[in-house]
Amino acid sequence: MNVLFSCRRIASTALLMQALVACSPVAPWERGVLAKPQMAVQPHPEVDAVNAHVYGSREAAAGSGSAGGGGCGCY
């Protein structure tokens, strides 16, 4: 019984320490250094905009973006 209590205590202490390590404050001027471009929702917004434009231009319906397409199939 005593060994089981000791194991639970060690495990709970390890989990608590792990949770506390993850919570560290970051100053606003340090956020730009820590931010990685590949972590963004859209890492390459320019490429996504061009792809959306090309898809919208080739689509016969007015569905993909904010503007309607011509549907000619040209690149």
LOLOZA-715556 format. One record per residue (C-alpha): residue number from 1; residue in three letters; y, z, x. Coordinates in pm, 1 decimal. Layout:
N
<rec NUM, ALA, <Y, Z, X>>
...
//
This chain:
75
<rec 1, MET, <0.0, 0.0, 0.0>>
<rec 2, ASN, <237.3, 85.5, 281.6>>
<rec 3, VAL, <169.7, -243.2, 464.1>>
<rec 4, LEU, <242.3, -445.1, 147.7>>
<rec 5, PHE, <574.0, -265.0, 98.7>>
<rec 6, SER, <663.6, -330.4, 462.3>>
<rec 7, CYS, <586.4, -703.5, 430.8>>
<rec 8, ARG, <795.0, -729.9, 114.9>>
<rec 9, ARG, <1081.0, -548.0, 281.4>>
<rec 10, ILE, <1072.2, -779.0, 583.7>>
<rec 11, ALA, <1055.9, -1087.8, 361.8>>
<rec 12, SER, <1344.2, -974.3, 141.9>>
<rec 13, THR, <1553.3, -887.6, 447.6>>
<rec 14, ALA, <1484.1, -1231.5, 598.9>>
<rec 15, LEU, <1584.0, -1405.6, 274.1>>
<rec 16, LEU, <1901.0, -1199.9, 249.1>>
<rec 17, MET, <1996.8, -1279.5, 607.7>>
<rec 18, GLN, <1930.7, -1648.9, 552.9>>
<rec 19, ALA, <2149.7, -1650.6, 242.6>>
<rec 20, LEU, <2433.0, -1471.5, 421.7>>
<rec 21, VAL, <2429.8, -1710.4, 715.7>>
<rec 22, ALA, <2479.5, -2008.3, 482.8>>
<rec 23, CYS, <2797.3, -1857.1, 335.1>>
<rec 24, SER, <3061.9, -1901.3, 599.8>>
<rec 25, PRO, <3423.5, -1976.4, 517.6>>
<rec 26, VAL, <3568.4, -2304.1, 645.8>>
<rec 27, ALA, <3939.7, -2339.8, 696.5>>
<rec 28, PRO, <4106.4, -2641.5, 532.4>>
<rec 29, TRP, <4201.7, -2795.2, 869.0>>
<rec 30, GLU, <3838.5, -2773.0, 987.6>>
<rec 31, ARG, <3693.3, -2961.2, 689.8>>
<rec 32, GLY, <3785.5, -3302.3, 829.0>>
<rec 33, VAL, <3598.2, -3227.5, 1150.8>>
<rec 34, LEU, <3288.4, -3108.4, 965.1>>
<rec 35, ALA, <3281.6, -3392.7, 711.7>>
<rec 36, LYS, <3051.7, -3679.0, 799.4>>
<rec 37, PRO, <3114.9, -4028.3, 658.1>>
<rec 38, GLN, <2747.7, -4073.8, 573.4>>
<rec 39, MET, <2762.7, -3763.3, 352.2>>
<rec 40, ALA, <3013.3, -3925.3, 115.5>>
<rec 41, VAL, <2910.4, -4038.6, -230.5>>
<rec 42, GLN, <3002.8, -4392.8, -127.3>>
<rec 43, PRO, <2998.6, -4411.6, 252.3>>
<rec 44, HIS, <3144.8, -4765.7, 250.1>>
<rec 45, PRO, <3373.2, -4805.2, -53.7>>
<rec 46, GLU, <3513.3, -5136.9, 73.5>>
<rec 47, VAL, <3167.5, -5294.4, 91.7>>
<rec 48, ASP, <3082.5, -5159.6, -252.4>>
<rec 49, ALA, <3404.9, -5307.4, -393.0>>
<rec 50, VAL, <3329.3, -5649.5, -240.9>>
<rec 51, ASN, <2972.0, -5641.5, -370.9>>
<rec 52, ALA, <3097.9, -5547.0, -717.4>>
<rec 53, HIS, <3347.7, -5833.7, -706.0>>
<rec 54, VAL, <3082.3, -6085.5, -601.8>>
<rec 55, TYR, <2841.8, -5961.1, -867.7>>
<rec 56, GLY, <3115.7, -5971.0, -1131.5>>
<rec 57, SER, <3211.5, -6323.3, -1031.5>>
<rec 58, ARG, <2854.2, -6448.7, -1053.9>>
<rec 59, GLU, <2774.0, -6269.6, -1378.2>>
<rec 60, ALA, <2815.9, -6482.7, -1690.4>>
<rec 61, ALA, <2902.4, -6182.3, -1907.4>>
<rec 62, ALA, <3195.4, -5946.3, -1867.9>>
<rec 63, GLY, <2979.4, -5648.5, -1783.5>>
<rec 64, SER, <2976.5, -5532.8, -1423.1>>
<rec 65, GLY, <3330.3, -5427.6, -1341.4>>
<rec 66, SER, <3675.0, -5405.4, -1487.6>>
<rec 67, ALA, <3730.5, -5782.5, -1490.5>>
<rec 68, GLY, <3528.9, -6054.9, -1653.6>>
<rec 69, GLY, <3342.0, -6301.0, -1437.2>>
<rec 70, GLY, <3337.3, -6678.0, -1432.2>>
<rec 71, GLY, <2962.4, -6715.5, -1416.5>>
<rec 72, CYS, <2963.1, -7026.7, -1198.2>>
<rec 73, GLY, <2709.2, -6887.9, -950.2>>
<rec 74, CYS, <2925.6, -6970.5, -646.4>>
<rec 75, TYR, <2944.2, -6744.5, -345.7>>
//
